[in-house]
Amino acid sequence: MLAILDAVWKGRTIHLLDDKDQALTQLAQEIAAVALEDGGKIISEILARERGHNCSIGLGVACPHARAPGRGELVCAVGWNGLGIDYGACNGQPVHLVIMYRIPEDKRAAYLEEMAAISRALKAIGEKPVTNEKERTAFINALIEQTKGAAQPAASFRPGKALAAKLKKV
């Protein structure tokens, strides 16, 4: 299962504050709670990376990340701000959907697969900006479509309407 879908399914989706640094801090705290790491260390790395290279990928989406030494789980947290965050994107457009990752050394390939899946999902919805609930739900459904036929880790995971309903709470 994609880490982003795992995050949505397990409730690691939050409404983000309007300030970029505060929004990134919110997501880093979600990841730290799952990864059992110091949230300050994660946010420091992410903010330093953002100062050097903005992680907005366009269409109202940003994918900041922090690397972690050693082995571990690829952890994701998802945040949403309906008004949009001034993210400093090169296209000048606000970011509405922020997908943050913690990437252990042994999960770099899995992270690249996640980024490819995100790209394919954006393409599947017609490369429309993810700026409202309709596009956000279409984006998640496009990710779900990519996992059909893949082995699911838990029998209790049934994507679709239940997952979309979880997203509506954000």
C-alpha positions in Angstrom: 0.0 0.0 0.0 1.2 3.5 -0.7 2.3 5.4 2.4 0.0 8.3 1.5 -3.0 6.0 1.5 -1.9 4.5 4.8 -1.7 8.1 6.2 -5.2 8.9 5.1 -6.6 5.6 6.2 -5.0 5.9 9.7 -6.0 9.5 10.2 -2.7 11.3 9.6 -4.6 14.0 7.7 -4.9 17.4 9.3 -6.1 20.9 8.5 -3.1 23.1 8.0 -2.5 26.6 9.4 -2.1 29.4 6.8 1.7 29.9 7.5 4.1 27.6 5.6 6.5 27.0 8.5 3.6 26.4 11.0 2.0 24.0 8.5 5.2 22.1 8.0 5.7 21.9 11.8 2.2 20.5 12.2 2.9 17.7 9.7 6.4 17.0 11.2 4.8 16.5 14.6 2.4 13.9 13.0 5.3 12.1 11.5 7.4 12.2 14.6 4.5 10.6 16.6 4.5 7.7 14.3 8.2 7.4 13.7 8.9 7.8 17.4 11.5 10.5 16.6 12.1 14.1 17.7 9.8 16.3 15.8 12.2 19.2 16.1 14.9 17.3 14.2 12.4 16.5 11.4 11.2 20.0 11.1 14.7 21.5 11.2 15.7 19.3 8.3 12.6 20.1 6.3 12.8 23.8 6.8 16.5 23.8 5.9 15.7 21.8 2.7 12.8 24.2 1.9 15.1 27.2 2.2 17.4 25.7 -0.4 14.9 24.0 -2.7 11.1 24.5 -2.6 9.3 21.2 -2.7 6.1 22.5 -4.4 5.4 20.3 -7.4 2.7 22.5 -8.9 -1.1 22.1 -9.2 -1.5 23.2 -5.6 0.6 20.3 -4.2 3.9 20.2 -2.2 5.9 17.1 -1.1 8.4 18.1 1.5 10.5 15.3 3.0 13.1 14.5 5.6 15.7 11.7 5.3 16.4 9.4 8.2 19.4 7.2 8.8 19.1 3.4 8.8 16.1 1.2 8.3 12.5 1.9 9.1 9.0 2.6 7.8 8.3 5.2 5.0 6.0 7.5 7.0 3.7 10.1 5.4 1.3 12.7 6.8 -1.1 14.7 4.7 -2.3 18.3 5.3 -4.9 20.4 3.6 -5.7 24.1 3.6 -8.7 25.1 1.5 -7.6 28.8 1.2 -4.1 27.8 0.2 -0.7 28.5 1.7 1.8 31.0 0.3 4.4 28.3 -0.2 6.8 30.4 -2.4 6.1 28.1 -5.4 7.8 29.0 -8.6 4.4 29.4 -10.3 3.3 31.9 -7.6 0.2 29.8 -6.9 -0.8 28.8 -3.3 -0.4 25.2 -2.1 -3.5 23.5 -0.8 -2.3 19.9 -0.3 1.0 19.1 1.5 2.2 15.5 1.5 5.2 15.1 3.9 7.4 12.1 4.1 10.1 10.7 6.4 12.4 8.6 4.3 14.7 6.0 5.9 17.8 5.0 3.9 16.3 1.6 3.0 13.1 3.1 1.7 14.4 5.6 -0.9 13.1 3.4 -3.8 9.7 3.2 -2.1 9.7 7.0 -1.8 10.4 7.4 -5.5 7.6 5.0 -6.3 5.3 7.2 -4.1 6.4 10.3 -6.1 5.7 8.5 -9.3 2.3 7.5 -8.1 1.5 11.1 -7.1 2.6 12.2 -10.5 0.4 9.6 -12.2 -2.6 10.5 -10.0 -2.2 14.2 -10.9 -2.1 13.2 -14.6 -5.1 10.9 -14.2 -7.3 13.8 -12.9 -6.4 15.9 -15.9 -3.5 17.8 -14.3 -6.1 20.1 -12.6 -5.0 22.0 -9.5 -5.9 20.2 -6.3 -7.6 23.3 -4.8 -11.0 22.0 -3.5 -12.6 18.9 -2.1 -13.7 17.6 -5.5 -10.2 17.6 -6.9 -8.7 16.3 -3.6 -11.1 13.3 -3.6 -10.4 12.7 -7.3 -6.7 12.7 -6.6 -7.0 10.2 -3.7 -9.3 8.0 -5.8 -6.7 8.1 -8.6 -4.1 6.8 -6.1 -6.4 4.1 -5.0 -6.9 3.0 -8.6 -3.2 2.5 -8.9 -3.2 0.0 -6.0 -5.9 -2.2 -7.4 -4.5 -5.6 -8.0 -1.6 -5.0 -5.7 -1.3 -7.1 -2.5 -2.8 -5.3 0.4 -1.1 -5.7 3.8 -4.3 -5.9 5.9 -7.6 -7.5 5.1 -9.3 -4.7 6.9 -8.1 -2.1 4.3 -10.9 -1.4 1.9 -10.3 1.8 0.0 -13.0 3.7 -1.8 -15.9 5.5 -0.2 -14.6 4.9 3.4 -11.3 6.5 2.5 -13.0 9.4 0.7 -15.2 9.9 3.8 -12.1 10.2 6.0 -10.7 12.9 3.7 -13.9 14.9 4.0 -13.2 15.3 7.7 -10.0 17.4 6.9 
